[in-house]
Amino acid sequence: MKFASPEFRAQTGGLFDGFADNWCSVIPNAMTERMSPLGFRLSDGTIDRAAGEAWRASECDVEIGLAMLESLVSGRSYALVWKPDGVTTEITFEPDSQAIVEYVPGRRRVRSAGLKVWRDGQLEFATLFLPDTVYRWQRDVNGGEWEERTAGLLRSESAHFPNPLGLVPLVEIPNRTRLHKTPVSEIRQVIPLQNGVNTLWAHTFAAADSVALPARAVLGMDRPVREIVDSTGEVVGEEDLPIGKFRSDRLLWLEKPGAAIGEFSAADIRQFGETIDRLVDHIAAQTRTPGHYLVGRMANVGVDALNQSEAGLVAKVRERQRYTGSALREIMRIEALAAGEPGRAEALRLGDVVWRDPQFRSDAQFADALTKLKSLNIPDEALWERIPGTTPEEIARWKAMRDDQAAAIVGGSLGGLFGPKPEPADPAPADPAEDAA
């Protein structure tokens, strides 16, 4: 209700305070559902199975969707790579409200410090990660001075200790930004249009309640009144009768000569809806979100036309994959260092993230495209990677199955390749004469 006039606010009070026609949620959700990391490729082009196992062990395949949504909405989110028990590496994602990273001045990718804060009961905790030392503090939730942490620690355990990784394990996952600018929320430019949509809907509801239906008026006649009498029955005055009762009972009276009935025509409130549609079109254009994502209307649309309408969204998702992929590679590089594998960490730093294709296609489209690519002698593994949702583990399993089929052909076991072999026939009964001989 930001654009509502003070007069309108005074008239409606707080009637629309809890109302919102939320278009802001559609924008990041449309991107998140197309951003699915499937695995990590090393610098030599092979899939890092150890990274994939560590990724799933921390349930990152589930949590990454929440982290990317947080990044799109808030502008950034964070990931912490740590060994809480000193043995098992754990990857956790943190919201923008509970973490922050500081960079070396003049070097936007070199982290100098990371801070994580959270609350538990009546205490607020803070952990500061520096490349050489980890500091841990606590204080009361109502404020006060920070002091060395004692809650949850053993009596012999120190609140501060050397950083075993030798680097800041907190990694920022930023949304798109500009040089020397902070990351920007994906819905920042949508909010003013969203406020306009909410205000117009409020005006539409108010108009529908008051002027959307024809209204009748009694002309040339005094308002209905009733007499006011005292305790003795004497008339001492009169007062107007509330006309609400007459409206609900649909009663009219015409007793005064010259009285007539007039009518106010219903107001046309379609103009509000047309303006809302224009605002939604602007939201779609500015955010490169397909119109059918917002209005949900699509009929008799060809495949080419549908792909063209989603081209802007697909291009935007692929652009965001580059920013997010850089942060994910850094996360898994730290995981490899924590696992004591510096060689794999370096290969991950120069590697790539395997993403699901952000372009939605039907099975028939994919089959046709893969068949044409196969005619160019592209290896099967490269074609399998293009199938949506195919994980590196599935590709490895398919490769093993293909090798087993090839081995069966070379070994001549065609029955084992195409199905169960037929049961051997029963041997003929022996001739007693032959046995005697």
KEPALO-414318 format. One record per residue (C-alpha): residue number from 1; x, y, z. Coordinates in Angstrom, 1 decimal, padded with zeros to 4 digits, m for minus. Layout:
// KEPALO-414318
[NUM [X Y Z]];
...
//
This chain:
// KEPALO-414318
[1 [000.0 000.0 000.0]];
[2 [003.0 002.3 m000.5]];
[3 [001.3 004.3 m003.3]];
[4 [m002.1 004.7 m001.7]];
[5 [m003.1 008.2 m000.9]];
[6 [m003.6 009.4 002.8]];
[7 [m007.3 009.9 002.0]];
[8 [m007.6 006.3 000.8]];
[9 [m005.8 005.0 003.9]];
[10 [m008.1 007.0 006.2]];
[11 [m011.1 005.6 004.4]];
[12 [m010.1 001.9 004.5]];
[13 [m008.1 001.9 007.7]];
[14 [m006.0 m001.3 008.0]];
[15 [m008.3 m003.4 005.8]];
[16 [m005.6 m004.2 003.3]];
[17 [m002.6 m004.3 005.6]];
[18 [m002.2 m008.1 005.2]];
[19 [m002.9 m008.2 001.5]];
[20 [m000.3 m008.8 m001.3]];
[21 [m000.6 m010.2 m004.8]];
[22 [002.9 m011.5 m004.6]];
[23 [004.7 m011.6 m008.0]];
[24 [008.2 m011.3 m006.3]];
[25 [008.2 m015.0 m005.4]];
[26 [007.8 m016.1 m009.0]];
[27 [011.0 m014.5 m010.3]];
[28 [013.6 m016.3 m008.1]];
[29 [011.6 m019.6 m008.1]];
[30 [011.6 m019.6 m011.9]];
[31 [015.4 m019.4 m011.8]];
[32 [016.0 m021.8 m009.0]];
[33 [014.0 m024.7 m010.5]];
[34 [016.4 m024.5 m013.5]];
[35 [019.6 m024.4 m011.5]];
[36 [020.6 m027.9 m010.5]];
[37 [024.3 m028.8 m010.0]];
[38 [024.8 m032.5 m010.7]];
[39 [028.5 m033.0 m010.1]];
[40 [032.1 m031.6 m010.3]];
[41 [034.5 m032.0 m013.2]];
[42 [038.2 m031.9 m012.6]];
[43 [040.7 m030.0 m014.7]];
[44 [041.4 m033.1 m016.8]];
[45 [037.7 m033.5 m017.7]];
[46 [037.0 m036.5 m015.4]];
[47 [034.2 m036.4 m012.8]];
[48 [035.3 m036.1 m009.2]];
[49 [033.5 m038.9 m007.5]];
[50 [035.0 m038.0 m004.1]];
[51 [033.5 m034.5 m004.3]];
[52 [030.2 m035.9 m005.3]];
[53 [030.2 m038.2 m002.3]];
[54 [031.1 m035.4 000.1]];
[55 [028.4 m033.2 m001.5]];
[56 [025.7 m035.8 m000.8]];
[57 [027.1 m036.7 002.6]];
[58 [026.3 m033.1 003.8]];
[59 [022.9 m033.2 002.0]];
[60 [024.1 m030.4 m000.2]];
[61 [022.1 m031.8 m003.1]];
[62 [019.0 m030.7 m001.1]];
[63 [020.3 m027.6 000.7]];
[64 [021.8 m026.0 m002.4]];
[65 [018.4 m025.1 m003.7]];
[66 [017.7 m023.2 m000.5]];
[67 [021.1 m021.5 m000.6]];
[68 [020.6 m020.3 m004.3]];
[69 [017.1 m019.1 m003.5]];
[70 [018.5 m017.1 m000.5]];
[71 [021.1 m015.7 m002.8]];
[72 [018.6 m014.6 m005.4]];
[73 [016.3 m013.0 m002.9]];
[74 [018.8 m011.5 m000.4]];
[75 [021.6 m010.9 m002.9]];
[76 [024.0 m013.4 m001.3]];
[77 [024.2 m016.5 000.9]];
[78 [027.2 m018.4 002.4]];
[79 [028.6 m021.8 002.8]];
[80 [030.8 m023.0 005.6]];
[81 [033.2 m026.0 005.2]];
[82 [034.3 m027.3 008.6]];
[83 [035.0 m030.3 010.7]];
[84 [032.8 m029.9 013.8]];
[85 [034.1 m033.1 015.3]];
[86 [037.6 m032.8 014.0]];
[87 [037.2 m035.8 011.7]];
[88 [034.2 m035.5 009.4]];
[89 [034.1 m032.6 006.9]];
[90 [030.7 m030.9 006.9]];
[91 [029.3 m028.3 004.4]];
[92 [026.5 m026.1 005.7]];
[93 [024.8 m023.2 004.1]];
[94 [024.2 m019.9 006.0]];
[95 [021.7 m017.1 005.3]];
[96 [022.8 m013.5 004.7]];
[97 [021.5 m012.5 008.2]];
[98 [023.9 m014.8 010.0]];
[99 [027.2 m014.6 008.1]];
[100 [029.5 m012.2 006.3]];
[101 [032.9 m012.3 004.6]];
[102 [035.6 m009.6 004.4]];
[103 [038.0 m009.5 001.4]];
[104 [041.5 m008.3 001.1]];
[105 [041.4 m004.6 m000.1]];
[106 [041.9 m004.5 m003.8]];
[107 [041.5 m008.3 m004.3]];
[108 [037.8 m009.2 m004.6]];
[109 [038.3 m013.0 m004.4]];
[110 [040.8 m013.3 m001.6]];
[111 [039.0 m013.7 001.8]];
[112 [040.6 m012.1 004.8]];
[113 [038.0 m013.0 007.4]];
[114 [034.6 m014.6 007.9]];
[115 [032.1 m014.2 010.7]];
[116 [029.2 m016.5 011.6]];
[117 [026.6 m015.5 014.3]];
[118 [023.6 m017.3 015.7]];
[119 [021.4 m017.6 018.7]];
[120 [020.6 m020.6 021.0]];
[121 [018.3 m020.0 023.9]];
[122 [019.4 m017.0 025.9]];
[123 [022.9 m016.8 024.4]];
[124 [024.2 m015.3 021.1]];
[125 [027.3 m016.9 019.6]];
[126 [029.9 m015.6 017.2]];
[127 [032.7 m017.4 015.4]];
[128 [035.4 m015.4 013.6]];
[129 [037.4 m017.3 011.1]];
[130 [040.9 m015.8 010.2]];
[131 [043.4 m017.7 008.0]];
[132 [045.5 m018.5 011.1]];
[133 [043.1 m018.4 014.1]];
[134 [039.5 m019.1 015.0]];
[135 [038.0 m017.0 017.7]];
[136 [034.7 m017.9 019.5]];
[137 [032.6 m015.6 021.7]];
[138 [029.3 m015.5 023.4]];
[139 [027.0 m013.0 025.1]];
[140 [023.5 m012.6 026.4]];
[141 [020.7 m012.1 023.8]];
[142 [019.7 m008.9 025.5]];
[143 [023.1 m007.4 024.7]];
[144 [026.2 m006.8 026.7]];
[145 [029.9 m007.3 026.2]];
[146 [031.2 m010.3 024.2]];
[147 [033.3 m012.8 026.2]];
[148 [035.1 m016.0 025.4]];
[149 [032.9 m018.9 024.8]];
[150 [032.3 m021.4 027.5]];
[151 [028.8 m022.8 026.7]];
[152 [029.1 m026.2 025.0]];
[153 [032.8 m026.5 025.4]];
[154 [034.8 m028.9 027.5]];
[155 [036.6 m027.5 030.6]];
[156 [039.9 m028.2 028.9]];
[157 [038.9 m026.8 025.5]];
[158 [040.0 m023.4 024.5]];
[159 [037.6 m020.8 023.1]];
[160 [040.2 m019.7 020.5]];
[161 [042.5 m022.1 018.6]];
[162 [044.7 m022.1 015.4]];
[163 [042.9 m022.6 012.1]];
[164 [043.8 m026.1 010.9]];
[165 [042.8 m025.2 007.2]];
[166 [045.0 m022.2 006.9]];
[167 [042.3 m020.2 005.1]];
[168 [038.9 m018.7 005.7]];
[169 [036.4 m021.6 005.3]];
[170 [033.4 m019.3 004.8]];
[171 [032.5 m018.8 001.2]];
[172 [030.1 m016.2 m000.3]];
[173 [027.6 m017.3 m002.9]];
[174 [026.7 m013.9 m004.5]];
[175 [024.0 m013.0 m006.9]];
[176 [025.1 m011.0 m009.9]];
[177 [026.9 m007.8 m009.1]];
[178 [028.9 m005.0 m010.7]];
[179 [032.6 m004.3 m010.2]];
[180 [033.1 m002.7 m006.7]];
[181 [029.3 m003.0 m006.0]];
[182 [027.5 m005.3 m003.6]];
[183 [025.4 m008.2 m005.0]];
[184 [021.9 m007.1 m005.9]];
[185 [018.7 m009.0 m005.1]];
[186 [016.8 m010.4 m008.1]];
[187 [013.6 m008.8 m006.9]];
[188 [015.0 m005.4 m006.2]];
[189 [013.6 m003.9 m009.4]];
[190 [010.3 m005.8 m009.0]];
[191 [009.4 m004.2 m005.6]];
[192 [008.2 m000.8 m006.9]];
[193 [006.0 m002.5 m009.5]];
[194 [004.8 m005.0 m006.8]];
[195 [003.7 m002.0 m004.6]];
[196 [001.8 m000.6 m007.5]];
[197 [000.0 m003.9 m008.1]];
[198 [m001.0 m004.1 m004.5]];
[199 [m002.4 m000.6 m004.5]];
[200 [m004.4 m001.1 m007.6]];
[201 [m005.9 m004.3 m006.2]];
[202 [m006.9 m002.4 m003.1]];
[203 [m008.6 000.3 m005.2]];
[204 [m010.3 m002.5 m007.2]];
[205 [m011.7 m004.1 m004.1]];
[206 [m012.8 m000.8 m002.6]];
[207 [m014.5 000.2 m005.9]];
[208 [m016.2 m003.3 m006.1]];
[209 [m017.6 m002.8 m002.6]];
[210 [m019.0 000.7 m003.2]];
[211 [m019.6 001.6 m006.9]];
[212 [m019.4 m001.6 m008.9]];
[213 [m023.1 m002.2 m008.7]];
[214 [m025.9 000.3 m009.7]];
[215 [m027.2 002.4 m006.8]];
[216 [m030.8 003.9 m006.5]];
[217 [m031.5 007.2 m004.8]];
[218 [m034.8 008.8 m003.6]];
[219 [m035.1 012.3 m004.9]];
[220 [m037.3 015.1 m003.7]];
[221 [m038.1 013.6 m000.4]];
[222 [m036.9 014.1 003.2]];
[223 [m034.8 011.6 004.9]];
[224 [m036.8 009.2 007.2]];
[225 [m036.9 010.4 010.8]];
[226 [m038.5 009.3 014.1]];
[227 [m039.9 011.3 017.0]];
[228 [m038.1 011.6 020.3]];
[229 [m040.4 011.5 023.3]];
[230 [m039.8 012.1 026.9]];
[231 [m041.0 010.1 029.9]];
[232 [m044.5 011.7 029.7]];
[233 [m045.0 010.9 026.0]];
[234 [m044.5 014.4 024.8]];
[235 [m042.6 014.8 021.5]];
[236 [m039.5 016.7 022.3]];
[237 [m037.6 016.3 018.9]];
[238 [m036.8 014.0 016.1]];
[239 [m033.8 012.2 014.7]];
[240 [m032.8 010.6 011.4]];
[241 [m033.3 006.9 011.0]];
[242 [m030.3 004.8 009.9]];
[243 [m030.8 003.9 006.3]];
[244 [m028.8 000.8 006.6]];
[245 [m031.8 m001.2 007.5]];
[246 [m033.7 000.1 004.5]];
[247 [m030.8 m000.9 002.2]];
[248 [m030.6 m004.5 003.6]];
[249 [m034.4 m004.9 003.4]];
[250 [m034.5 m003.3 m000.1]];
[251 [m037.4 m001.0 001.0]];
[252 [m038.3 002.2 m000.8]];
[253 [m041.2 004.7 000.0]];
[254 [m042.6 007.6 m002.1]];
[255 [m045.1 009.5 000.0]];
[256 [m044.1 013.1 m000.7]];
[257 [m045.5 014.6 m003.9]];
[258 [m042.8 015.1 m006.5]];
[259 [m040.6 012.4 m005.1]];
[260 [m038.8 010.3 m007.7]];
[261 [m036.3 007.5 m008.0]];
[262 [m032.8 008.1 m009.5]];
[263 [m030.0 005.7 m010.3]];
[264 [m026.2 005.9 m010.3]];
[265 [m024.8 003.6 m012.9]];
[266 [m022.2 001.0 m011.9]];
[267 [m018.6 002.1 m012.3]];
[268 [m016.4 000.2 m014.8]];
[269 [m013.5 m001.2 m012.8]];
[270 [m012.0 m003.1 m015.7]];
[271 [m009.4 m000.3 m016.1]];
[272 [m007.8 m001.4 m012.8]];
[273 [m007.3 m004.9 m014.1]];
[274 [m005.9 m003.6 m017.4]];
[275 [m003.4 m001.5 m015.5]];
[276 [m002.4 m004.4 m013.4]];
[277 [m001.8 m006.5 m016.5]];
[278 [000.5 m003.8 m017.9]];
[279 [002.5 m003.8 m014.6]];
[280 [002.8 m007.6 m014.8]];
[281 [004.0 m007.3 m018.4]];
[282 [006.7 m004.8 m017.2]];
[283 [007.8 m007.3 m014.5]];
[284 [008.1 m010.0 m017.1]];
[285 [010.1 m007.8 m019.4]];
[286 [012.5 m006.4 m016.8]];
[287 [013.2 m009.8 m015.2]];
[288 [013.2 m011.8 m018.5]];
[289 [010.6 m014.1 m017.0]];
[290 [008.3 m015.8 m019.5]];
[291 [004.8 m014.4 m019.5]];
[292 [003.2 m017.7 m019.0]];
[293 [005.1 m018.1 m015.7]];
[294 [003.2 m015.0 m014.5]];
[295 [m000.3 m015.2 m016.0]];
[296 [m000.5 m018.9 m016.5]];
[297 [m002.2 m018.6 m019.9]];
[298 [m000.9 m020.6 m022.8]];
[299 [m002.8 m022.3 m025.5]];
[300 [m001.9 m023.7 m029.0]];
[301 [001.8 m022.6 m028.6]];
[302 [004.3 m024.3 m030.8]];
[303 [007.6 m025.7 m029.6]];
[304 [009.7 m023.0 m031.3]];
[305 [007.5 m020.3 m030.0]];
[306 [007.7 m021.7 m026.4]];
[307 [011.5 m022.0 m026.6]];
[308 [011.7 m018.4 m027.9]];
[309 [009.6 m017.1 m025.0]];
[310 [011.9 m018.8 m022.5]];
[311 [015.1 m017.8 m024.2]];
[312 [015.6 m014.8 m021.9]];
[313 [015.2 m016.8 m018.8]];
[314 [017.5 m019.6 m020.0]];
[315 [020.2 m017.1 m020.9]];
[316 [019.9 m015.4 m017.5]];
[317 [020.1 m018.8 m015.6]];
[318 [023.2 m019.7 m017.6]];
[319 [024.8 m016.4 m016.6]];
[320 [024.0 m017.0 m012.9]];
[321 [025.4 m020.5 m013.2]];
[322 [028.8 m018.9 m013.9]];
[323 [028.7 m016.8 m010.7]];
[324 [027.3 m019.6 m008.6]];
[325 [029.6 m022.2 m010.1]];
[326 [032.7 m020.2 m009.1]];
[327 [031.6 m020.3 m005.5]];
[328 [030.7 m024.0 m005.6]];
[329 [034.2 m024.9 m007.0]];
[330 [035.7 m022.9 m004.1]];
[331 [033.6 m024.8 m001.6]];
[332 [034.6 m028.2 m002.9]];
[333 [038.3 m027.0 m003.1]];
[334 [038.2 m026.3 000.6]];
[335 [036.5 m029.7 001.2]];
[336 [039.4 m031.4 m000.7]];
[337 [042.0 m029.5 001.4]];
[338 [040.2 m030.5 004.6]];
[339 [040.3 m034.1 003.4]];
[340 [044.1 m033.8 002.9]];
[341 [044.1 m033.9 m000.9]];
[342 [045.8 m030.8 m002.2]];
[343 [046.2 m032.2 m005.7]];
[344 [042.5 m032.8 m006.0]];
[345 [041.8 m029.3 m004.6]];
[346 [043.9 m027.7 m007.3]];
[347 [042.2 m029.8 m010.0]];
[348 [038.8 m028.7 m008.7]];
[349 [039.9 m025.0 m008.7]];
[350 [040.6 m025.4 m012.4]];
[351 [037.6 m027.6 m013.1]];
[352 [034.0 m027.0 m013.7]];
[353 [030.5 m027.6 m012.2]];
[354 [028.2 m030.0 m014.1]];
[355 [024.8 m028.3 m014.3]];
[356 [021.5 m029.7 m015.5]];
[357 [020.5 m028.2 m018.8]];
[358 [018.3 m025.1 m018.0]];
[359 [016.4 m025.5 m021.2]];
[360 [013.3 m027.6 m020.7]];
[361 [012.6 m030.0 m023.6]];
[362 [010.4 m033.0 m024.2]];
[363 [011.8 m036.5 m024.4]];
[364 [011.2 m036.5 m028.1]];
[365 [013.2 m033.3 m028.6]];
[366 [016.1 m034.7 m026.6]];
[367 [016.1 m038.0 m028.5]];
[368 [016.1 m036.3 m031.8]];
[369 [018.9 m033.9 m030.8]];
[370 [021.0 m036.8 m029.4]];
[371 [020.5 m038.9 m032.5]];
[372 [021.8 m036.1 m034.7]];
[373 [024.8 m035.5 m032.4]];
[374 [025.5 m039.2 m032.5]];
[375 [025.8 m039.0 m036.3]];
[376 [028.8 m036.7 m035.7]];
[377 [030.6 m039.5 m033.8]];
[378 [030.3 m037.7 m030.4]];
[379 [031.1 m040.3 m027.7]];
[380 [028.2 m041.8 m025.8]];
[381 [029.4 m040.4 m022.4]];
[382 [029.2 m036.8 m023.8]];
[383 [025.7 m037.5 m025.1]];
[384 [024.5 m039.0 m021.8]];
[385 [025.7 m035.8 m020.0]];
[386 [023.2 m033.8 m022.1]];
[387 [020.2 m035.9 m020.8]];
[388 [018.4 m033.8 m018.1]];
[389 [018.9 m034.9 m014.6]];
[390 [021.6 m037.5 m015.4]];
[391 [024.1 m037.7 m012.6]];
[392 [027.8 m038.7 m013.1]];
[393 [027.0 m041.9 m011.1]];
[394 [024.4 m042.9 m013.5]];
[395 [026.7 m042.3 m016.4]];
[396 [029.3 m044.5 m014.8]];
[397 [026.7 m047.2 m014.3]];
[398 [025.6 m047.0 m017.9]];
[399 [029.2 m047.2 m019.0]];
[400 [029.7 m050.4 m017.0]];
[401 [026.5 m051.9 m018.4]];
[402 [027.7 m051.1 m021.9]];
[403 [031.1 m052.7 m021.3]];
[404 [029.3 m055.8 m019.9]];
[405 [027.2 m056.0 m023.1]];
[406 [030.3 m055.7 m025.3]];
[407 [032.0 m058.4 m023.3]];
[408 [029.0 m060.7 m023.7]];
[409 [029.1 m060.2 m027.5]];
[410 [032.8 m060.9 m027.7]];
[411 [032.4 m064.0 m025.5]];
[412 [029.6 m065.3 m027.7]];
[413 [027.0 m065.2 m024.9]];
[414 [024.3 m063.6 m027.0]];
[415 [021.6 m065.3 m024.9]];
[416 [022.9 m063.6 m021.8]];
[417 [022.9 m060.3 m023.7]];
[418 [019.3 m060.3 m025.1]];
[419 [017.6 m062.5 m022.5]];
[420 [017.6 m065.8 m020.8]];
[421 [018.8 m068.8 m022.7]];
[422 [016.2 m071.5 m023.6]];
[423 [016.1 m074.5 m021.3]];
[424 [018.1 m077.5 m022.7]];
[425 [016.0 m080.4 m023.9]];
[426 [015.7 m083.5 m021.8]];
[427 [018.1 m086.3 m022.9]];
[428 [016.5 m089.2 m024.8]];
[429 [016.0 m092.4 m022.6]];
[430 [018.8 m094.9 m022.9]];
[431 [018.2 m098.1 m024.9]];
[432 [018.3 m101.2 m022.6]];
[433 [019.8 m103.3 m025.4]];
[434 [022.7 m100.9 m025.8]];
[435 [023.2 m100.8 m022.0]];
[436 [023.4 m104.7 m022.0]];
[437 [025.9 m104.7 m024.9]];
//
